[in-house]
Amino acid sequence: MARLIRCLIVLGMLASVSACSGVQPWVQPYERDRLADPIMSFERDPVSAAYLQKLYDIREGARGASGGSGGGCGCN
């Protein structure tokens, strides 16, 4: 009985290791442009949100001023 349990454990470990190797990506390279589309955003109106974010960046005087440390001058 103990030998059967050891054998099942070894088979389970081999199955889990082999399941992780050689896995094809879920998203093919030619499908990634669809995921980068603004319509895939969580915003209600993604195109408008991108435009408003760009205006906010211009107003702040630095790109990416919506988060992180640093002032509006662009220095970190």
NORHUWO-V629873 format. One line per field, one symbol per residue. phi: phi as a letter, one per 20 degrees, with the letter a starting at -180 (. if undefined). Layout:
phi=???
This chain:
phi=.ffffffffffffffffffeemefffdfgfeffffefgfefeffcfffffffffffffffnbfmfeaneoeffnee
